[in-house]
Amino acid sequence: MIEILVTSFPFVLRVMYLRWRGMPVTLYNVHRALFLWFVLALVVFFAVFYYYPKSYTGLVPYRTVPVVAETGGTIKEVFVKGGDHVKIGDPLFSIENSSELAKVEFSQRKVEEVEAAIVAAHMDVETAEASLTAARAALEQAELTLADHKELQARGSAAYQHSQMERARSQRDTRKAEVDAAESKLATAKIQANNILPAQLETERASLKQAVVDLDKTRVHSFVDGTVEQLTLSVGARAAQAAISPAMMIVPDRTPKQKGRIIAGFSQVSRTELYEGMAAEIACESNFNIAMTNTVLPARITRIQEPIASGQMAPTNRLMEPSERVKRGQIVAHLDLVHPEHQELLVPGSGCLVQTYTTHLEGPLEGTVTAHVIEALGIIKAVGLRIRAWLGLASGIGLAGSGH
């Protein structure tokens, strides 16, 4: 509409001239002016719509975190209600946990049992060491007795008796076997105290740790800072473990960068004119007001998504037909507000109209009069954006339109 008004000056001047001359206004008298009007309108329409892409699909994105129970059971207590703000670690709800408590108690007792067995095993080591010391002392005494009998035999003493010699030798062998048995018993006690029981203790501690983890799963905590929404829990109900039916949703707090972020989809033919750093204005429906204050906010394109979403392929049990992708996807652009103080004005999830502006043409037209004219046409889109926002407010239907 504005483009038609701007380019109508040849026709208006021709009509004014005919009126001034007192001549009748006929189609024959104004056909050249009408043709010039048509040509100018066509040129302006092309220049404005090509060099100033517009998107009706802008939105203020935000994330949601579905909360589900990690273990099944009956809801015992709910600690939050819809609209509450939670921080990381805050409890959300708990599940009946008598079975998990019993497992923790059992595992704790098993740990204590093995710890006591380790203490007893170390005492067995000390006992085995004492037995080994006694056996070695008895062996030394038996070897001394045997040595005395051997000395009597060597001197040919009348006190030597062969039976006593054999008895001493037998006693020495017995004491030696007792030493070997004591050493073996000591080695076994050390392995039991230093290897087997400590390994059992670690196993029981791992079981206890797992039992504690299972117990902790019965009390669900928040992993993000955010606001609780869509709370569907009630005491006595069964806790859902499927993400498709979460117990509640948490809308995480947005960072300063996320608060000023807008994404918008543009027609694929706009790809050549969109670029990072491109100036833009956004008008979000949730910001409309009769005074037009903070309705239109300046922004810039910070990133352009390279792939087009509609072209992605996913593995299925059959090959994809190109005809299934009849609907053409959009060029997705990410925009950030120019002024940080405007970040709090954006309502998460709000629908926005995004108007971009070509402020500097590059290539063959750079620096030419045509380039300056095209860059000046941005005022038409700026005025049109504000008129559309006001009409959307006045009509009560918001931003209507589609396409470019």
N, C-alpha and C positions, 0 to 999 in steps of 0.2 A: 504494500500500500504506500509506504513512504517513498519507495523507488519510483512509483508511478507519479506521485506528486512532484518529486524532485525533477523528473524528466519532462514534465508537462509544460515547462516554460515556453518552448517554441509555439505551441498551440495557443497558450494564453496570450502571448505577445501578438500573435497573428489576429486573434479575436479582438484584442484591444485596438489594434491598428485599424481593423475594418470598422469598428464602432466609431473610432475617431474620424475616419473618412466618411462616415455615414453610409457605408456600403452594407448590403445584406450579408449575413453569415450563412453561407451555403457550403455543401460538401465540396463543390468545385473550388471555392475560394480558400478552403483550409486543407485540401487534400495533401499538399506538400508538407504543411506543418504537422498533420497527423502522421504522415510517413516518417518524418524526422523524429517525432515523438516516439513512434514504435521502435525505430532503430536505436535511439538513445536508451529507451527503457530496456531493450534487449541487451545492450552492452552493459548497462549498469546492473541488471539482474545477473548476468553471467559473472561479472567481476565480483559483485558482492557475495554471491553464493559460492563461488569457487575459492576466492581468497579469504573468506571469512566463514569457515565451517562452524556449524551450530549443532549441538546435541541436545535432544530432549530426554536423554536417558541418564543424565548425571545423578549421582547419589552420594550420600555421605556414608561410607562403609563403617561397619563395626563388627566385632567378633562376639561369638557366644561360646560358652563352655558348658556342654551338657554334663550333668552330675548323675552318675549311676553308682549303685552299690557294687563293691568288689566281691562281695560274698552274699549268698542268699540268706534270707531269714525274715523274721517279723520285725517291723519297725517298733522300737521300744521308746524312743524319745526324739522329738524334732526340736532343734535349738534355734531355728531361724524362722522368719516369716517373709512373705513377699515384700520386696522393697527394702529389706535390710541390706546394709553395706557390710561386707565381710572382708577380712584381710587374710593373707596367707597363713594357714595353720588354724584358723578358727573352725570349731566343730560345727557341722551342719546337721547331722542326725546320727543316731546309733541304732544298732540291730541287736536283738536278743543274743546274748553271748555266753550262756551257761556252759555249753559244750566246749567253747574255746577256752574258757577259764579253767575247766577241768583238765584240758590238755596241757595248759601252762603249768598247773599244779603238779600234774604227773611228771612232766619233763623236769621240773625243778627238783622233785624228789629223786629222780633218776640221777641228776647231776650230783646231788648231795650224796647219794649212795656210792657213786664212783669215786667222789672225793674222799669219802671215808675209807673205801677200799684201797686207795692210793696211800693213805696214812698207814693202814694196816700192812700194806706191801712193804713200805719203808721199814716198818718194825720187823717184818720177816727178814729183810736184808740184814738188819743189825743182828738178829738172832742167828742167821746163817753165817755171818762173819764171826760171831763168838764161837759157834760150833766148829768152824774151820780152824780157828785159833787153837781150840782145845784138841782137835784131831791132830794138828801139826805138832803140838806139844807131846801128845801121846806117842806120835810116830818117832819123835826125837828120842824119847825115853826108851822105846822098843829098839831103836837102832843102837843106843848106848849099851843096852843089855846084850844085844847080839854081838857087839864089838868086844865086850868083856869075855864072852864065851869063846870067841875066836882067838883072843889073846891067850886064854888058858890052854886052848888046844895047841897053839903054836909053841908054848913053853913046855908042853907035855906035863902039865900040872896034874897032880892026883885029884884035884878038885874038879877037873873037867869031867862032865858027863855028856854023852852024846844025846841022850833024850832031852836034857836041858837045852842043848844047842838047837835041836830041831824045834822045841817049843818056842824058843826066843825068835827063831827065824819065822815060824808061823805067826807069832804075835806081831812081828814087824810087818809082814805082808798084810795082816788084818788091819793094822793101823794105817798102812799106806792106802788100802782100799777105802777106809773111812775118810781119809783126807780127800781122795778123789770124789767120793760121794758128797762131802761137804762143799767142795769147790763147785761141783755140778749144781748142788742145791742153791748155792750163793748166786751162781750165774743165772739160774732160772728165776730167782727172786728179783734180781736186778732187772732182767728183761720185763718181768711182770710190773715192777714198780716204775721203770723208766720208759717203757715202750708200749706195752699192751694197754695198761690202764690209762695212761695219758691219751692214747688214741681213742679209747672208749669215752673218756671224758670230753674230748673235742666233738665226738659224734653226738653225745647227749647234749652238749651245749648248742650244737647246730640244731638239734631237734627242738630245744627250748627256744632258740631264736626264731625258728619257723613257727612255733606255737604262738610266740609273742606277736609275730607279724600277722598271723591269722586273727589273733585277738584284736590287733590294731585295725584290721580291715572292717571290724564290726562298728567302728566309730569313724565316720567319713568326715574328712576335713577339706577345707578349701585350699586349692593350689594356686589361686590368683586373688588379687585384690579386685573387688567388683561388687555389683549389686545383684541380689537374688531376685529372680523373676520366674514366673510360671511354676510356682511351687505346687506340686500335686500330691505330696506325701501326707499321710495321716497315721497316727499311732494305731498299731494293730494291723496295718496293711502289710502286704508282702513286698519286700524290697525288689525292685526291678534291676536286672543286671544287663539289660540290652540298651545300647545307645539310642535306639530308635524310639524308646519310651523312657526318657530320663526322669529322674525324680524331681529335678528342678533345673533351671538354667541360670547361669551366672554371666552377666554382661561385664566383662573386665573393664577396669578403668583405662581410658585411652591416654596415651602419652601425648605431650604437647605436639609432637609431629603428627600423630594420628588424628588429633583434634582438628587440624587444619587441612586434612586430606580429602579430596573429592576424586571420584573416578567417573569417567563418562565414555560412552561408546559413540564413535563417529562413523559415518559411511566410509566404505573402503576407498571411494574416489577422493577422499580428503587426505589420504596418506601422504601425498607428495607435498601438501601445504602445511601439514602439522610438523612441528619440530620442538625439541626440548628448549625451554626458555620462552616459548611463545606466550604473549600476553593474552589474558582471557578475563572474562567477567562471569560470575555465577549468580543466579537468582533462584533461591530455594523456596519452595512453597511454604515451609514452616516459618519463613522469615518475612512473609508478606505483611504489610501494614499500610494503612491509608495514607500515612505521611511519607511513605517510601523511604523511611530511615533504615539504614542497614539492610535494605532489600537486595541491592546489587552490590556484590563484593568483588574486589579485584583479586586475581589469582594468576598463576603461571603454570604452564605444563612442565612438570619435572621429569616425567618418564613416559615413554610410549611403549606399550607391550608389543614386542616384535611378532609373535605368532598370533593368528586369528583363531579364536577358540573353536569355531564351528568346523575347522578342518582337522581337528585331532582325531586320531584313530585309536581304538581300544581293541584288545584281543577278544574275539567272540568265536562262536562255533561256525561262522560263515563269513565269507568275504564281503566287504562293504561295497555297496553300489553307490556310485557318485550321485545318482538321482536322489538318494536319501539325504543329501546335503543341499537340497534346493534352497533352503533359507540361508542367505548369506550372512556371515558374521560381521562384527563391527571391529573397528580399530579402537582398542582400549587405551585411553590416556589417563595418566595420574596427574592431578593438579594440586598445588599447595597454595594456600592463601598468602597474599603478599604481606599483609599486616597481621602480626601475631595476636593483636587485641581482638581480632574478629573470630578467633578460634572458638570462643565460648558461645558464639551466636549460632553455630552449626548444630542442628539436632541430629543425633545419630539415626541413620536410615532415611533421612529426608530426601525427597526427590528434587532434582535441580535442573534448571536449564543452563547450559554452558555455551557461551558465545566467545569464540576466539577472534583475535585481531592480528592481521598481518601488518606489522609496523616497519618492516624493512624487507624490501624485495631484493633478492639476489639473482644473479644470472644476467642474461642479455638486457633485461629491463632495469637493472640497477642504476639509479641516478638519473633516469630519464623523466621527462614530464609525465609520461604515462604511469610510471611507478609512483610519482607523487600524487597523482589523481587517484590511483587505486588505494594508496595508503590513506588518503583523505576520506574515502568513502566509508571508512570505519565508523564515522559519526552517524551514518544511516543505521548501521546495525546496533550501535549503542542506544540511539533513540528508540529503535524498534524493540529492543530488549526491555526497556523501561515501560513502554506502552503495553507490551504483552504482559508484563508482570502486573501492571495496574488493572488491565482488563481481566486477568485471571483472578485478582482479588475482588473486583467489582462483580464479576459473574458468579463467583463462588465455586467454580469448577476447577480452579487451579490452572496449572500449565497444560494446555492442550496442544497437540501437534505431534508430528513424527517426521522421520526422514532426515534431511540434512540437519 
